[in-house]
Amino acid sequence: MVRDKVTVATRTLQWKCVESKIDNKRFYYGRFVLSPLMKGQADTIGITMRRALLGEIDGTCITRAKSEKIPHEYSTIVGIQESVHEILMNLKEIVLRSNLYGTWDASICVRGPRYVTAQDIISPPFVKIVDNTQYIASLTEPIDFCIGLQIQRNRRCCIKTLNNFQDGHYPIDAVFMPVQNVNHSIHSYGNEKQELLFIEIWTNGSLTPKEALHEASRNLIDLFIPFLHVEEENLHLEDNTYKMTLPLFTLNDRFTKLRINKEKITLKYIYIDQLELPPRIYNYLKSSNIHTLLDFLTKSQEDLMQIKHFRIADVKQIWDILEKHFKMDLPKNSF
């Protein structure tokens, strides 16, 4: 367990992890604090983040088992201690991790007598089994145990229905929810005019609480992007300040200046997440596979202007932020 002293920021909004705990491979806990917030803001953020953590994060699960030798879900097989239904329930509990979307095939093929665990699952290399010791079945006789599996990455829950059943194919209720529980609490200070928000997160081990908080925040921001686009379109029609001509400059020249001023900075390890960019600009860059400062600096102005809804004013804003962080001496008249 790790505990840090909570320090309340008085000027800028800050968050930090104040407690973390790993009971086992399938039980992670984290406690985070966000401050300073005005009266009422903590409850708004806490409720929203709880819903996002429980409903807006993708997970990976086994969704189907296949075997032509099994007559029906509630049958028993000689030489196997568990019924087919019990085996399907054990497969449902297997915790997987994957960053790729889609549906993939996996399998189990072993010979008894022995215990069958998650370690016996043959899956694609990009699918990681969080806990190899998870129990599946017990083979009590020297028989072959071979079944096919279907793995899928999705969101929320997928409940099997009668239409899902086919000969030899047995759907499994899948819970694509890495976050198992979320709590939030609010503490007032400063004559009760400001608030601290504490968020507690429990996960199944496929994501750490910090990763879950980060992913839920990004997915939540994406939901509000359309509202920002509507506002931008109206501004574009009503405000002539956005009607700007492209300056004659190349970002490669700026990259040279940055390299001279900051030779010791390894640009490929500076991610745009660290630049405190506005959410709108951040999402435009990420959607164009611009993840690091080096990715941005090697783009030409033509490349950036091809990004949908991206403006030259956005480029200027990014460079203002870079000047602030890296003390770069950039000519203002280029804009």
Phi and psi in degrees as GROMACS dihedral restraints (atoms count N, CA, C in turn):
[ dihedral_restraints ]
;  ai    aj    ak    al  type     phi  dphi    fc
    3     4     5     6     1  -122.2    20    10
    4     5     6     7     1   127.2    20    10
    6     7     8     9     1  -124.6    20    10
    7     8     9    10     1   131.7    20    10
    9    10    11    12     1  -117.3    20    10
   10    11    12    13     1   151.6    20    10
   12    13    14    15     1   -69.6    20    10
   13    14    15    16     1   134.5    20    10
   15    16    17    18     1   -84.9    20    10
   16    17    18    19     1   121.4    20    10
   18    19    20    21     1  -112.2    20    10
   19    20    21    22     1   130.7    20    10
   21    22    23    24     1   -91.4    20    10
   22    23    24    25     1   121.7    20    10
   24    25    26    27     1   -76.7    20    10
   25    26    27    28     1   142.8    20    10
   27    28    29    30     1  -105.8    20    10
   28    29    30    31     1    -9.8    20    10
   30    31    32    33     1  -122.3    20    10
   31    32    33    34     1   -47.1    20    10
   33    34    35    36     1  -117.0    20    10
   34    35    36    37     1   151.4    20    10
   36    37    38    39     1   -72.7    20    10
   37    38    39    40     1   127.9    20    10
   39    40    41    42     1  -135.4    20    10
   40    41    42    43     1   151.5    20    10
   42    43    44    45     1  -133.6    20    10
   43    44    45    46     1   155.1    20    10
   45    46    47    48     1  -158.4    20    10
   46    47    48    49     1   159.4    20    10
   48    49    50    51     1   -86.7    20    10
   49    50    51    52     1   123.1    20    10
   51    52    53    54     1  -105.0    20    10
   52    53    54    55     1   -11.1    20    10
   54    55    56    57     1  -159.9    20    10
   55    56    57    58     1   137.4    20    10
   57    58    59    60     1  -142.6    20    10
   58    59    60    61     1   147.8    20    10
   60    61    62    63     1  -153.2    20    10
   61    62    63    64     1   138.2    20    10
   63    64    65    66     1  -123.2    20    10
   64    65    66    67     1   104.7    20    10
   66    67    68    69     1   -76.5    20    10
   67    68    69    70     1   -41.8    20    10
   69    70    71    72     1  -159.2    20    10
   70    71    72    73     1  -175.1    20    10
   72    73    74    75     1   -64.4    20    10
   73    74    75    76     1   -18.7    20    10
   75    76    77    78     1  -115.9    20    10
   76    77    78    79     1    21.7    20    10
   78    79    80    81     1  -147.8    20    10
   79    80    81    82     1   102.9    20    10
   81    82    83    84     1  -115.3    20    10
   82    83    84    85     1   143.3    20    10
   84    85    86    87     1  -133.5    20    10
   85    86    87    88     1   139.9    20    10
   87    88    89    90     1  -145.0    20    10
   88    89    90    91     1   145.0    20    10
   90    91    92    93     1  -127.2    20    10
   91    92    93    94     1   128.7    20    10
   93    94    95    96     1  -126.4    20    10
   94    95    96    97     1   152.7    20    10
   96    97    98    99     1  -127.3    20    10
   97    98    99   100     1   139.9    20    10
   99   100   101   102     1  -125.1    20    10
  100   101   102   103     1   131.3    20    10
  102   103   104   105     1  -162.6    20    10
  103   104   105   106     1   164.9    20    10
  105   106   107   108     1   -87.7    20    10
  106   107   108   109     1   143.7    20    10
  108   109   110   111     1  -118.5    20    10
  109   110   111   112     1   146.8    20    10
  111   112   113   114     1   -74.9    20    10
  112   113   114   115     1   161.9    20    10
  114   115   116   117     1   -55.5    20    10
  115   116   117   118     1   125.0    20    10
  117   118   119   120     1    96.2    20    10
  118   119   120   121     1   -21.9    20    10
  120   121   122   123     1   -70.9    20    10
  121   122   123   124     1   -35.1    20    10
  123   124   125   126     1   -61.9    20    10
  124   125   126   127     1   -41.6    20    10
  126   127   128   129     1   -67.1    20    10
  127   128   129   130     1   -39.4    20    10
  129   130   131   132     1   -61.3    20    10
  130   131   132   133     1   -47.2    20    10
  132   133   134   135     1   -69.5    20    10
  133   134   135   136     1   -42.0    20    10
  135   136   137   138     1   -61.2    20    10
  136   137   138   139     1   -46.5    20    10
  138   139   140   141     1   -65.3    20    10
  139   140   141   142     1   -43.3    20    10
  141   142   143   144     1   -64.5    20    10
  142   143   144   145     1   -44.2    20    10
  144   145   146   147     1   -67.6    20    10
  145   146   147   148     1   -35.0    20    10
  147   148   149   150     1   -62.1    20    10
  148   149   150   151     1   -45.6    20    10
  150   151   152   153     1   -65.4    20    10
  151   152   153   154     1   -38.5    20    10
  153   154   155   156     1   -68.0    20    10
  154   155   156   157     1   -40.0    20    10
  156   157   158   159     1   -66.1    20    10
  157   158   159   160     1   -35.6    20    10
  159   160   161   162     1   -86.8    20    10
  160   161   162   163     1   -24.8    20    10
  162   163   164   165     1  -124.6    20    10
  163   164   165   166     1    -7.7    20    10
  165   166   167   168     1  -118.8    20    10
  166   167   168   169     1    21.2    20    10
  168   169   170   171     1  -119.3    20    10
  169   170   171   172     1   135.1    20    10
  171   172   173   174     1   -83.1    20    10
  172   173   174   175     1   151.6    20    10
  174   175   176   177     1  -138.2    20    10
  175   176   177   178     1   169.8    20    10
  177   178   179   180     1  -121.5    20    10
  178   179   180   181     1   130.1    20    10
  180   181   182   183     1  -142.6    20    10
  181   182   183   184     1   162.9    20    10
  183   184   185   186     1   -82.0    20    10
  184   185   186   187     1   123.9    20    10
  186   187   188   189     1  -112.8    20    10
  187   188   189   190     1    -9.5    20    10
  189   190   191   192     1  -160.0    20    10
  190   191   192   193     1   143.9    20    10
  192   193   194   195     1  -118.7    20    10
  193   194   195   196     1   146.0    20    10
  195   196   197   198     1  -132.5    20    10
  196   197   198   199     1   128.0    20    10
  198   199   200   201     1  -163.3    20    10
  199   200   201   202     1   121.8    20    10
  201   202   203   204     1   -75.7    20    10
  202   203   204   205     1   -12.6    20    10
  204   205   206   207     1   -86.8    20    10
  205   206   207   208     1    -7.3    20    10
  207   208   209   210     1   -97.8    20    10
  208   209   210   211     1   119.4    20    10
  210   211   212   213     1   -69.3    20    10
  211   212   213   214     1   -41.7    20    10
  213   214   215   216     1  -159.5    20    10
  214   215   216   217     1   169.9    20    10
  216   217   218   219     1   -62.9    20    10
  217   218   219   220     1   -31.9    20    10
  219   220   221   222     1  -100.2    20    10
  220   221   222   223     1    18.8    20    10
  222   223   224   225     1   -82.6    20    10
  223   224   225   226     1   166.8    20    10
  225   226   227   228     1  -119.4    20    10
  226   227   228   229     1   154.1    20    10
  228   229   230   231     1  -122.3    20    10
  229   230   231   232     1   130.5    20    10
  231   232   233   234     1   -62.3    20    10
  232   233   234   235     1   129.7    20    10
  234   235   236   237     1    96.3    20    10
  235   236   237   238     1    -3.2    20    10
  237   238   239   240     1  -120.7    20    10
  238   239   240   241     1   126.6    20    10
  240   241   242   243     1   -66.2    20    10
  241   242   243   244     1   -38.4    20    10
  243   244   245   246     1   -90.0    20    10
  244   245   246   247     1   155.3    20    10
  246   247   248   249     1   -77.8    20    10
  247   248   249   250     1   167.2    20    10
  249   250   251   252     1   -60.8    20    10
  250   251   252   253     1   -39.0    20    10
  252   253   254   255     1   -61.9    20    10
  253   254   255   256     1   -42.1    20    10
  255   256   257   258     1   -65.2    20    10
  256   257   258   259     1   -37.2    20    10
  258   259   260   261     1   -64.7    20    10
  259   260   261   262     1   -42.3    20    10
  261   262   263   264     1   -62.8    20    10
  262   263   264   265     1   -38.9    20    10
  264   265   266   267     1   -65.9    20    10
  265   266   267   268     1   -36.9    20    10
  267   268   269   270     1   -67.8    20    10
  268   269   270   271     1   -37.8    20    10
  270   271   272   273     1   -65.3    20    10
  271   272   273   274     1   -33.3    20    10
  273   274   275   276     1   -61.7    20    10
  274   275   276   277     1   -31.6    20    10
  276   277   278   279     1   -83.6    20    10
  277   278   279   280     1    -7.9    20    10
  279   280   281   282     1   -64.8    20    10
  280   281   282   283     1   128.5    20    10
  282   283   284   285     1   -97.1    20    10
  283   284   285   286     1   123.0    20    10
  285   286   287   288     1  -121.6    20    10
  286   287   288   289     1   158.3    20    10
  288   289   290   291     1  -135.9    20    10
  289   290   291   292     1   132.1    20    10
  291   292   293   294     1  -155.4    20    10
  292   293   294   295     1   144.0    20    10
  294   295   296   297     1  -100.4    20    10
  295   296   297   298     1     0.2    20    10
  297   298   299   300     1  -103.3    20    10
  298   299   300   301     1   146.9    20    10
  300   301   302   303     1   -97.1    20    10
  301   302   303   304     1   148.7    20    10
  303   304   305   306     1   138.0    20    10
  304   305   306   307     1  -171.0    20    10
  306   307   308   309     1  -123.6    20    10
  307   308   309   310     1   131.2    20    10
  309   310   311   312     1  -132.4    20    10
  310   311   312   313     1   157.6    20    10
  312   313   314   315     1   -96.0    20    10
  313   314   315   316     1   144.7    20    10
  315   316   317   318     1  -142.4    20    10
  316   317   318   319     1   176.6    20    10
  318   319   320   321     1  -158.7    20    10
  319   320   321   322     1   163.4    20    10
  321   322   323   324     1  -132.9    20    10
  322   323   324   325     1   128.3    20    10
  324   325   326   327     1  -146.2    20    10
  325   326   327   328     1   101.6    20    10
  327   328   329   330     1  -136.5    20    10
  328   329   330   331     1   168.6    20    10
  330   331   332   333     1  -125.8    20    10
  331   332   333   334     1   134.8    20    10
  333   334   335   336     1   -83.9    20    10
  334   335   336   337     1   178.7    20    10
  336   337   338   339     1   -80.6    20    10
  337   338   339   340     1   139.1    20    10
  339   340   341   342     1  -179.7    20    10
  340   341   342   343     1   168.7    20    10
  342   343   344   345     1   -88.3    20    10
  343   344   345   346     1   141.3    20    10
  345   346   347   348     1  -103.7    20    10
  346   347   348   349     1   123.8    20    10
  348   349   350   351     1  -126.1    20    10
  349   350   351   352     1   178.5    20    10
  351   352   353   354     1   -61.3    20    10
  352   353   354   355     1   -23.2    20    10
  354   355   356   357     1   -63.4    20    10
  355   356   357   358     1   -22.2    20    10
  357   358   359   360     1   -84.9    20    10
  358   359   360   361     1    -3.1    20    10
  360   361   362   363     1   -76.2    20    10
  361   362   363   364     1   125.1    20    10
  363   364   365   366     1   -96.5    20    10
  364   365   366   367     1   108.1    20    10
  366   367   368   369     1  -125.3    20    10
  367   368   369   370     1   166.2    20    10
  369   370   371   372     1   -58.8    20    10
  370   371   372   373     1   153.3    20    10
  372   373   374   375     1   -63.5    20    10
  373   374   375   376     1   -23.5    20    10
  375   376   377   378     1   -86.1    20    10
  376   377   378   379     1     0.8    20    10
  378   379   380   381     1  -104.7    20    10
  379   380   381   382     1   120.0    20    10
  381   382   383   384     1  -104.4    20    10
  382   383   384   385     1   132.3    20    10
  384   385   386   387     1   -87.7    20    10
  385   386   387   388     1   118.2    20    10
  387   388   389   390     1   -67.7    20    10
  388   389   390   391     1   -44.6    20    10
  390   391   392   393     1  -128.9    20    10
  391   392   393   394     1   103.9    20    10
  393   394   395   396     1   -67.4    20    10
  394   395   396   397     1   -15.2    20    10
  396   397   398   399     1   -87.7    20    10
  397   398   399   400     1    -2.3    20    10
  399   400   401   402     1   -59.8    20    10
  400   401   402   403     1   131.6    20    10
  402   403   404   405     1   -80.9    20    10
  403   404   405   406     1   139.9    20    10
  405   406   407   408     1  -119.2    20    10
  406   407   408   409     1   -52.6    20    10
  408   409   410   411     1  -161.8    20    10
  409   410   411   412     1   167.8    20    10
  411   412   413   414     1  -124.3    20    10
  412   413   414   415     1   118.0    20    10
  414   415   416   417     1   -92.4    20    10
  415   416   417   418     1   118.4    20    10
  417   418   419   420     1   -97.3    20    10
  418   419   420   421     1    -8.8    20    10
  420   421   422   423     1  -134.5    20    10
  421   422   423   424     1   163.3    20    10
  423   424   425   426     1   -75.1    20    10
  424   425   426   427     1    73.9    20    10
  426   427   428   429     1  -119.3    20    10
  427   428   429   430     1   160.1    20    10
  429   430   431   432     1   -87.5    20    10
  430   431   432   433     1   132.4    20    10
  432   433   434   435     1  -117.9    20    10
  433   434   435   436     1   103.1    20    10
  435   436   437   438     1  -130.7    20    10
  436   437   438   439     1   120.0    20    10
  438   439   440   441     1  -138.0    20    10
  439   440   441   442     1   150.8    20    10
  441   442   443   444     1   -96.0    20    10
  442   443   444   445     1   150.3    20    10
  444   445   446   447     1  -128.2    20    10
  445   446   447   448     1   152.1    20    10
  447   448   449   450     1  -118.1    20    10
  448   449   450   451     1   127.5    20    10
  450   451   452   453     1  -112.6    20    10
  451   452   453   454     1   137.8    20    10
  453   454   455   456     1  -140.9    20    10
  454   455   456   457     1   145.8    20    10
  456   457   458   459     1  -106.9    20    10
  457   458   459   460     1   125.6    20    10
  459   460   461   462     1  -156.0    20    10
  460   461   462   463     1  -165.3    20    10
  462   463   464   465     1  -130.8    20    10
  463   464   465   466     1   147.1    20    10
  465   466   467   468     1    63.4    20    10
  466   467   468   469     1  -126.9    20    10
  468   469   470   471     1  -126.6    20    10
  469   470   471   472     1   154.5    20    10
  471   472   473   474     1  -133.0    20    10
  472   473   474   475     1   106.9    20    10
  474   475   476   477     1   -95.7    20    10
  475   476   477   478     1   131.4    20    10
  477   478   479   480     1   -69.3    20    10
  478   479   480   481     1   146.1    20    10
  480   481   482   483     1  -127.4    20    10
  481   482   483   484     1   171.9    20    10
  483   484   485   486     1   -61.8    20    10
  484   485   486   487     1   -30.0    20    10
  486   487   488   489     1   -70.7    20    10
  487   488   489   490     1   -16.4    20    10
  489   490   491   492     1   -79.5    20    10
  490   491   492   493     1   -17.2    20    10
  492   493   494   495     1   -81.8    20    10
  493   494   495   496     1   131.6    20    10
  495   496   497   498     1  -134.0    20    10
  496   497   498   499     1   166.7    20    10
  498   499   500   501     1   -59.5    20    10
  499   500   501   502     1   119.1    20    10
  501   502   503   504     1    79.2    20    10
  502   503   504   505     1    -2.6    20    10
  504   505   506   507     1  -114.5    20    10
  505   506   507   508     1   125.9    20    10
  507   508   509   510     1  -124.6    20    10
  508   509   510   511     1   105.6    20    10
  510   511   512   513     1   -68.5    20    10
  511   512   513   514     1   151.1    20    10
  513   514   515   516     1  -122.0    20    10
  514   515   516   517     1   131.1    20    10
  516   517   518   519     1   -58.3    20    10
  517   518   519   520     1   120.2    20    10
  519   520   521   522     1  -110.3    20    10
  520   521   522   523     1   132.5    20    10
  522   523   524   525     1  -112.9    20    10
  523   524   525   526     1    98.6    20    10
  525   526   527   528     1   -86.4    20    10
  526   527   528   529     1    59.8    20    10
  528   529   530   531     1  -132.8    20    10
  529   530   531   532     1    94.9    20    10
  531   532   533   534     1   -61.7    20    10
  532   533   534   535     1   -31.0    20    10
  534   535   536   537     1   -87.6    20    10
  535   536   537   538     1   122.2    20    10
  537   538   539   540     1   -90.5    20    10
  538   539   540   541     1   -31.1    20    10
  540   541   542   543     1  -159.8    20    10
  541   542   543   544     1   151.5    20    10
  543   544   545   546     1  -141.5    20    10
  544   545   546   547     1   134.0    20    10
  546   547   548   549     1  -128.1    20    10
  547   548   549   550     1   150.8    20    10
  549   550   551   552     1  -137.3    20    10
  550   551   552   553     1   147.5    20    10
  552   553   554   555     1  -137.2    20    10
  553   554   555   556     1   154.3    20    10
  555   556   557   558     1  -124.4    20    10
  556   557   558   559     1   134.9    20    10
  558   559   560   561     1  -128.8    20    10
  559   560   561   562     1   126.8    20    10
  561   562   563   564     1   -91.8    20    10
  562   563   564   565     1   153.6    20    10
  564   565   566   567     1  -157.2    20    10
  565   566   567   568     1   174.2    20    10
  567   568   569   570     1    63.1    20    10
  568   569   570   571     1    56.0    20    10
  570   571   572   573     1    57.2    20    10
  571   572   573   574     1    32.5    20    10
  573   574   575   576     1    60.6    20    10
  574   575   576   577     1    23.5    20    10
  576   577   578   579     1   -93.1    20    10
  577   578   579   580     1   -17.4    20    10
  579   580   581   582     1  -126.4    20    10
  580   581   582   583     1   160.8    20    10
  582   583   584   585     1  -135.9    20    10
  583   584   585   586     1   150.7    20    10
  585   586   587   588     1  -107.4    20    10
  586   587   588   589     1   135.9    20    10
  588   589   590   591     1  -110.8    20    10
  589   590   591   592     1   122.2    20    10
  591   592   593   594     1  -106.7    20    10
  592   593   594   595     1   130.6    20    10
  594   595   596   597     1  -121.8    20    10
  595   596   597   598     1   125.5    20    10
  597   598   599   600     1  -106.4    20    10
  598   599   600   601     1   133.5    20    10
  600   601   602   603     1  -131.1    20    10
  601   602   603   604     1   130.0    20    10
  603   604   605   606     1  -114.1    20    10
  604   605   606   607     1   130.8    20    10
  606   607   608   609     1  -125.5    20    10
  607   608   609   610     1   167.1    20    10
  609   610   611   612     1   -89.2    20    10
  610   611   612   613     1     6.3    20    10
  612   613   614   615     1    99.5    20    10
  613   614   615   616     1   -16.1    20    10
  615   616   617   618     1   -73.2    20    10
  616   617   618   619     1   -23.2    20    10
  618   619   620   621     1  -135.5    20    10
  619   620   621   622     1   147.5    20    10
  621   622   623   624     1   -79.6    20    10
  622   623   624   625     1   158.5    20    10
  624   625   626   627     1   -56.2    20    10
  625   626   627   628     1   -36.9    20    10
  627   628   629   630     1   -65.9    20    10
  628   629   630   631     1   -42.8    20    10
  630   631   632   633     1   -63.3    20    10
  631   632   633   634     1   -39.7    20    10
  633   634   635   636     1   -64.0    20    10
  634   635   636   637     1   -42.2    20    10
  636   637   638   639     1   -63.3    20    10
  637   638   639   640     1   -41.2    20    10
  639   640   641   642     1   -65.7    20    10
  640   641   642   643     1   -46.6    20    10
  642   643   644   645     1   -68.0    20    10
  643   644   645   646     1   -40.9    20    10
  645   646   647   648     1   -63.3    20    10
  646   647   648   649     1   -39.0    20    10
  648   649   650   651     1   -63.7    20    10
  649   650   651   652     1   -44.8    20    10
  651   652   653   654     1   -63.9    20    10
  652   653   654   655     1   -43.8    20    10
  654   655   656   657     1   -65.9    20    10
  655   656   657   658     1   -33.8    20    10
  657   658   659   660     1   -67.7    20    10
  658   659   660   661     1   -41.1    20    10
  660   661   662   663     1   -62.0    20    10
  661   662   663   664     1   -40.1    20    10
  663   664   665   666     1   -59.6    20    10
  664   665   666   667     1   -32.0    20    10
  666   667   668   669     1   -66.8    20    10
  667   668   669   670     1   -24.9    20    10
  669   670   671   672     1   -97.2    20    10
  670   671   672   673     1    -5.6    20    10
  672   673   674   675     1   -56.9    20    10
  673   674   675   676     1   -42.1    20    10
  675   676   677   678     1   -56.9    20    10
  676   677   678   679     1   -35.4    20    10
  678   679   680   681     1   -66.4    20    10
  679   680   681   682     1   -35.6    20    10
  681   682   683   684     1   -67.2    20    10
  682   683   684   685     1   -36.2    20    10
  684   685   686   687     1   -65.0    20    10
  685   686   687   688     1   -39.8    20    10
  687   688   689   690     1   -62.2    20    10
  688   689   690   691     1   -42.9    20    10
  690   691   692   693     1   -64.7    20    10
  691   692   693   694     1   -39.7    20    10
  693   694   695   696     1   -65.2    20    10
  694   695   696   697     1   -39.6    20    10
  696   697   698   699     1   -63.6    20    10
  697   698   699   700     1   -40.1    20    10
  699   700   701   702     1   -66.4    20    10
  700   701   702   703     1   -41.1    20    10
  702   703   704   705     1   -63.9    20    10
  703   704   705   706     1   -36.2    20    10
  705   706   707   708     1   -65.3    20    10
  706   707   708   709     1   -32.6    20    10
  708   709   710   711     1   -81.5    20    10
  709   710   711   712     1   -31.8    20    10
  711   712   713   714     1   -99.3    20    10
  712   713   714   715     1   -21.2    20    10
  714   715   716   717     1  -116.6    20    10
  715   716   717   718     1   116.9    20    10
  717   718   719   720     1   -76.2    20    10
  718   719   720   721     1    -6.4    20    10
  720   721   722   723     1   -67.0    20    10
  721   722   723   724     1   -19.4    20    10
  723   724   725   726     1   -86.4    20    10
  724   725   726   727     1    -6.9    20    10
  726   727   728   729     1   -87.3    20    10
  727   728   729   730     1    84.2    20    10
  729   730   731   732     1  -116.4    20    10
  730   731   732   733     1   149.1    20    10
  732   733   734   735     1   -88.9    20    10
  733   734   735   736     1   149.4    20    10
  735   736   737   738     1   -70.2    20    10
  736   737   738   739     1   132.3    20    10
  738   739   740   741     1   -74.6    20    10
  739   740   741   742     1   157.5    20    10
  741   742   743   744     1   -89.9    20    10
  742   743   744   745     1    84.6    20    10
  744   745   746   747     1  -149.2    20    10
  745   746   747   748     1   159.8    20    10
  747   748   749   750     1  -123.3    20    10
  748   749   750   751     1   142.9    20    10
  750   751   752   753     1   -70.7    20    10
  751   752   753   754     1   -21.0    20    10
  753   754   755   756     1   -63.5    20    10
  754   755   756   757     1   -34.8    20    10
  756   757   758   759     1   -65.4    20    10
  757   758   759   760     1   -40.6    20    10
  759   760   761   762     1   -66.1    20    10
  760   761   762   763     1   -36.4    20    10
  762   763   764   765     1   -59.9    20    10
  763   764   765   766     1   -38.7    20    10
  765   766   767   768     1   -62.2    20    10
  766   767   768   769     1   -43.0    20    10
  768   769   770   771     1   -62.7    20    10
  769   770   771   772     1   -42.5    20    10
  771   772   773   774     1   -64.3    20    10
  772   773   774   775     1   -39.1    20    10
  774   775   776   777     1   -66.3    20    10
  775   776   777   778     1   -35.2    20    10
  777   778   779   780     1   -69.6    20    10
  778   779   780   781     1   -42.6    20    10
  780   781   782   783     1   -77.0    20    10
  781   782   783   784     1   -30.7    20    10
  783   784   785   786     1  -131.6    20    10
  784   785   786   787     1    67.1    20    10
  786   787   788   789     1   -66.2    20    10
  787   788   789   790     1   -28.4    20    10
  789   790   791   792     1   -85.0    20    10
  790   791   792   793     1    -4.6    20    10
  792   793   794   795     1   -85.5    20    10
  793   794   795   796     1   124.7    20    10
  795   796   797   798     1   -88.2    20    10
  796   797   798   799     1   101.3    20    10
  798   799   800   801     1   -62.7    20    10
  799   800   801   802     1   -31.2    20    10
  801   802   803   804     1   -71.4    20    10
  802   803   804   805     1   -11.5    20    10
  804   805   806   807     1  -101.4    20    10
  805   806   807   808     1     4.3    20    10
  807   808   809   810     1  -100.0    20    10
  808   809   810   811     1   107.3    20    10
  810   811   812   813     1   -89.6    20    10
  811   812   813   814     1   151.2    20    10
  813   814   815   816     1   -65.7    20    10
  814   815   816   817     1   -17.5    20    10
  816   817   818   819     1   -60.3    20    10
  817   818   819   820     1   -27.4    20    10
  819   820   821   822     1   -84.3    20    10
  820   821   822   823     1    -5.1    20    10
  822   823   824   825     1   -93.5    20    10
  823   824   825   826     1    -0.4    20    10
  825   826   827   828     1    56.5    20    10
  826   827   828   829     1    44.9    20    10
  828   829   830   831     1   -75.7    20    10
  829   830   831   832     1   152.9    20    10
  831   832   833   834     1   -59.3    20    10
  832   833   834   835     1   144.8    20    10
  834   835   836   837     1   -54.2    20    10
  835   836   837   838     1   -37.7    20    10
  837   838   839   840     1   -62.1    20    10
  838   839   840   841     1   -48.9    20    10
  840   841   842   843     1   -66.2    20    10
  841   842   843   844     1   -41.2    20    10
  843   844   845   846     1   -57.4    20    10
  844   845   846   847     1   -46.5    20    10
  846   847   848   849     1   -68.8    20    10
  847   848   849   850     1   -33.8    20    10
  849   850   851   852     1   -62.6    20    10
  850   851   852   853     1   -43.8    20    10
  852   853   854   855     1   -66.7    20    10
  853   854   855   856     1   -44.7    20    10
  855   856   857   858     1   -63.1    20    10
  856   857   858   859     1   -37.8    20    10
  858   859   860   861     1   -67.1    20    10
  859   860   861   862     1   -18.7    20    10
  861   862   863   864     1  -103.2    20    10
  862   863   864   865     1    18.8    20    10
  864   865   866   867     1    61.8    20    10
  865   866   867   868     1    33.8    20    10
  867   868   869   870     1  -103.0    20    10
  868   869   870   871     1   102.0    20    10
  870   871   872   873     1  -109.2    20    10
  871   872   873   874     1   -25.8    20    10
  873   874   875   876     1  -124.0    20    10
  874   875   876   877     1   168.1    20    10
  876   877   878   879     1   -63.1    20    10
  877   878   879   880     1   -34.5    20    10
  879   880   881   882     1   -65.5    20    10
  880   881   882   883     1   -39.3    20    10
  882   883   884   885     1   -57.9    20    10
  883   884   885   886     1   -41.5    20    10
  885   886   887   888     1   -69.9    20    10
  886   887   888   889     1   -45.2    20    10
  888   889   890   891     1   -68.5    20    10
  889   890   891   892     1   -23.7    20    10
  891   892   893   894     1   -88.6    20    10
  892   893   894   895     1     0.3    20    10
  894   895   896   897     1   -86.0    20    10
  895   896   897   898     1   141.6    20    10
  897   898   899   900     1   -83.8    20    10
  898   899   900   901     1   167.0    20    10
  900   901   902   903     1   -63.4    20    10
  901   902   903   904     1   -32.8    20    10
  903   904   905   906     1   -65.3    20    10
  904   905   906   907     1   -38.9    20    10
  906   907   908   909     1   -62.3    20    10
  907   908   909   910     1   -43.8    20    10
  909   910   911   912     1   -69.0    20    10
  910   911   912   913     1   -37.4    20    10
  912   913   914   915     1   -71.3    20    10
  913   914   915   916     1   -13.2    20    10
  915   916   917   918     1   -81.9    20    10
  916   917   918   919     1   -11.3    20    10
  918   919   920   921     1   -71.8    20    10
  919   920   921   922     1   128.6    20    10
  921   922   923   924     1   -60.4    20    10
  922   923   924   925     1   131.5    20    10
  924   925   926   927     1    70.7    20    10
  925   926   927   928     1     4.5    20    10
  927   928   929   930     1   -85.2    20    10
  928   929   930   931     1   135.2    20    10
  930   931   932   933     1  -120.7    20    10
  931   932   933   934     1   163.5    20    10
  933   934   935   936     1   -66.1    20    10
  934   935   936   937     1   -27.5    20    10
  936   937   938   939     1   -63.8    20    10
  937   938   939   940     1   -30.5    20    10
  939   940   941   942     1   -68.1    20    10
  940   941   942   943     1   -39.2    20    10
  942   943   944   945     1   -61.5    20    10
  943   944   945   946     1   -43.3    20    10
  945   946   947   948     1   -61.3    20    10
  946   947   948   949     1   -40.7    20    10
  948   949   950   951     1   -64.4    20    10
  949   950   951   952     1   -39.5    20    10
  951   952   953   954     1   -62.3    20    10
  952   953   954   955     1   -43.4    20    10
  954   955   956   957     1   -69.0    20    10
  955   956   957   958     1   -31.1    20    10
  957   958   959   960     1   -62.4    20    10
  958   959   960   961     1   -39.3    20    10
  960   961   962   963     1   -67.6    20    10
  961   962   963   964     1   -40.3    20    10
  963   964   965   966     1   -65.1    20    10
  964   965   966   967     1   -38.2    20    10
  966   967   968   969     1   -62.2    20    10
  967   968   969   970     1   -38.0    20    10
  969   970   971   972     1   -67.9    20    10
  970   971   972   973     1   -41.9    20    10
  972   973   974   975     1   -80.0    20    10
  973   974   975   976     1   -38.3    20    10
  975   976   977   978     1  -112.8    20    10
  976   977   978   979     1     5.1    20    10
  978   979   980   981     1    55.7    20    10
  979   980   981   982     1    42.1    20    10
  981   982   983   984     1   -83.2    20    10
  982   983   984   985     1   140.0    20    10
  984   985   986   987     1   -95.7    20    10
  985   986   987   988     1    93.1    20    10
  987   988   989   990     1  -109.5    20    10
  988   989   990   991     1   140.5    20    10
  990   991   992   993     1   -68.7    20    10
  991   992   993   994     1   125.7    20    10
  993   994   995   996     1   -73.3    20    10
  994   995   996   997     1   -28.4    20    10
  996   997   998   999     1   -72.4    20    10
  997   998   999  1000     1    -3.0    20    10
  999  1000  1001  1002     1   -70.3    20    10
 1000  1001  1002  1003     1   -18.9    20    10
